[in-house]
Structure formats: C-alpha cells, structure tokens
Amino acid sequence: MNKKIIVVILLLAVIIIGGVIVVVINKEKGQNDLLTSEINALSPENTNLDVKTTGQYAIVEKLIKEDYKLYIESTNTLRSNYEKLAQVKVINLDNFQKDGPEFTESLQLLNGIKEENAALIGKLEEIVDDAKIQEKISANGLEDRFATMYKDILGQINLKQGIEHIKESDAKYGNYNDSLIAVLNYMKENKNEWFIENNTLKSHSQNFIDEYNKLVEATNIEL
C-alpha cells in the first residue's frame, strides 16, 4: 500500500478518535451540568422525581431526588404533628367529662402522633446513615466515582444538619406528648379515685391528688 495513503488513513484515524474523545468529554460535561441544574432546582416547592440525566448520572439524580422528597414530606408531616400537639387540649375538665374515664379518643390521638413521628424520624435517619447509603449504592450498581458523587451531593445539600434540628424538636415535642399520655393513663388506671363536682376535679384520696398534680406539672414544657 502506498505510504502516502497509509499516512492519510492514520491521520484520519487520529482525527476520528480525537473527535470521539471530544464528544465523550462534552457529553460528560453536559451530564454534569444537567445534574447540577436539577439538584440546584430542588426546593420545598419543587420535589419532582423526573430524571433528566442518563446512565450513572441518572441513578445519582434519582437517589438524590428521592432522598430530598422524603426529607421534605417527612419534615412537613412532623411539623404538622407538632402544631397539632401544641394546640391539643386534653388536660381540662371538658375533656375529662367528654372522653373520661377511659380517654379512648385522646389516647388514640396522642399515641397515633407518637408512633407516626417515631416512624418518620426513623426514615429521616436512614437518609444519612452510612450503612443505608452504602446499601442503596450497592443495590443501584453505582460505580465508585458515582458513589462518591452521590455522597458528596448529599453532603452539599446538608440534609444531615436539617435532620439533627428536626430531632431536637422531636425530642421536645415527644416529651410533651409523653407527659400528656402519662396524665391520661394515670386517670384511666385510677378512674375510681376521681370525679367532677361543681366544675372541679375532686378525689377522696390525697395520694391521687398529689400524683395528679405532679404529672400535670410535668406537662408544662415550653414548646
């Protein structure tokens, strides 16, 4: 084969390979930019799960968006439950007469909030738990550099700090909820020890009154 032809073929090969490399690099940059744009667009009002990137980028985008949506929905429900707790009126004569002495509705409400909040906190903790993160990485087949990318983005959007703040609030509201439950359970377990007369809670047992007052005092938690 003519040497000149060989040189031309080799040059064409280099040009073609060079072109492929440029395309790949441009595609990588495009995916990076698109992923960044999608993550930056996330907000409490925008928790869409639409995946715009492709390949391993798409897996990272999907996982981040799922984590963020779970975070927003869980924290919104928790805040709603905290507001409900702050407004609930169960330690008063009206409720004692209406729902006592078993306090079925009141305890169902308070215990329901307690169980739901505990489940939500558990889900939030899983988002930033190293073992759970690694499980998701393995289950979704993320390559090492994309696994690192996923962890880095989780760190950058700082869900961990937000979850810690939520847990602090949950501890306070959880204590308040428990204090309300304690009063109602005590009255339920000692339903023969108290009665209402002349719009006043009364008892023939001073021990009951002392313990009741002690439990009610414990509900004075600043929310």
N, C-alpha and C positions, 0 to 999 in steps of 0.2 A: 504494500500500500504506500502511496506517495507520502513522504514525510510531511509535506505541507498540509495534506488532508488530515493526517494524524494530529498535528498541532491544532488545527481548527476544531477537530472533534473534541480534543482535550479541553480547549478553551471554552467550547460550548458547554461541556460537562461542568466545568467550574462555574460558569455563569448560571447554569440551571440550579446546581447545588446551592450556590450563593443566594439565588432567588428563593429557594425553598426555606433556607435559614431565615431570611428576612421576613418571609410570610409567617413562619412559626413564631419568631420574636414579636412581630406585630400582633399576631393572634393572642399571644400570651399577655402582651401589654393591654390589648383590648379587653380580655377577660378580667385582668386585674382591675382595670379602670371601671368596668361594669360592676364588678363585685363591690368595689369601694363605694360606688354611687348608690347601689342598692342598700348597703349597710348604713350609709350616711342618711338615707331617706327614712329609716325606721324611726318611729316616734310612737307615743301612746295613742295617737290618732291613726297611725299607719302601721298595722301589724300584718300586712298581707303576706301570704305564703307563696306568692307567684315566684317561680325561679326563672331568672333571665339568663344566667350563665350556662355553660356546658361543661361536660367532663367532670373532673375532680373539683373544679371551681363550683359547679352546680351542687355538689354534695356539701361543700362548706357553706354555701349560701343557704341551702335548705336547713341545715342543722342550726345555723345562727338564727335564722328567721323563726324556726320552731321554738328555740330557747327563749327568744325575745318575746314572742307571742304568749308563751306560757308564763313568763315573768310578769308581763303587763296584766294579763287576765287574772292571775293569782293575786297580785297585789291589789288590784281593783276590788276583788271579792273580799279580801281581808279587810280593806279599809271600810267597805260597806258593812261588814260584820262588826267592826269596831264602833262605827257610828250607831249601829243598832243596839249594841251593848250599852253605849253611853246614854242612850235615850230610854232604854227599857226600865219600866217601873214595876218591880215585883215585890219590893220590901215596903209594903204600905198596907193600911187597913182594907182598902178597896180590893186589892188583890188577895189578901188573906181570906176575905169573905167570899170572893168570886171563885178562887181556884183552890183554896184550902179545904180540908187539911192535907189532901194528897199532893196538891200542886202539880198535877199532871201536865197541864199546858205550859206552865212556867219552866219546869224542869226539862221538858221536851225541847223547848226553845233554847235554853241555855246549854244543855248538853249537845244539841244539834250544832250550835255555833262552835262549841269547843272541839267537837270531832272534825267538823269541816276545816276549821283553822289549822288543826294539827296535820291534817292530810295535805293542805295547801303548803304549809311550811316544809313538810317533807319533800314535796315536789320541787320547791324552790331550792332546797339544799342539794338536791340531786343535780341541778343545773351546773353547779360549780364544784361538785365533788369529783376529785381527781379520778377515782376508780370508775365512776359512772361516765365521765368524759371519755376515758380510755375504752370503755365498753362500746360507746357509740362510734368511736373512731374505728374499732375493730369490726363492728357489725356493718359499717358502711364502706369498709375497704379503702379507707383513706391512706394514700401514700404518705411517707414520712414528712415531706415538706408541706403537704396539705394538712396533715395532722397538726403540725406546728403552726400553720397559718390559722387554723380553726381555734387553737388555744390562744394564739396572740390576739385574735379579734375578740374573743370572749373577755380577755383581759382589758382590751382597749375600750369596750363598751361598758366595762365596770359593773356588771351585774352583781358581782360578789359584794361590793360595798353597799349597794342598794338592798340586797338580801339581809345583810347584817343590820341595817337600820330597821327593816321590817321585823326582824326577830326581836329587836329591842322593844318595839311597840307591842309585839305579840306577847312578850313576857309580862308587860304591864297589864294589858287587857285580859290576858289569861288569868293572872292573879285576881283581877276584879271579878271575872266570871266565876272563878272557883269560890270566891268569898260569898257571892250571891247563892250559889248552889249549896254551900255549907249551911247558910241560914235556913233555906227552904227544906233541906234534908233533915236538919235538926228539928224543925217544927213538924215535919211529916212523921219522924220517928217518935216524937213526943206529943202526938196530936191530942192525947187525953189530958195533957198538962196545961193547955191554954184555951182561952175563949175570949170573945169580944163582947164587951158590955159598955154601954154608953160611949160608943165610939172610941173605946180604949182596949188595947190588948192587955189581958189580965191572966194571972195564974195563981193557984194556991201554993205553988212551990217557989220559994225564993231561989233555990238552985237553978230552976228553969229560967227565971228572970235574969239571974246573973250571967248564965251562959249565953242566953239570947242576946243580951246587951253587949257581951264580949264579941260575939260573932257579927253583930250589926256594926260595931265599931270597926271591925276589920274590913268592912266594905268601903270605908272612907279612904279610897285611893284616888289621888288626883290623876285624871285622865287627860 
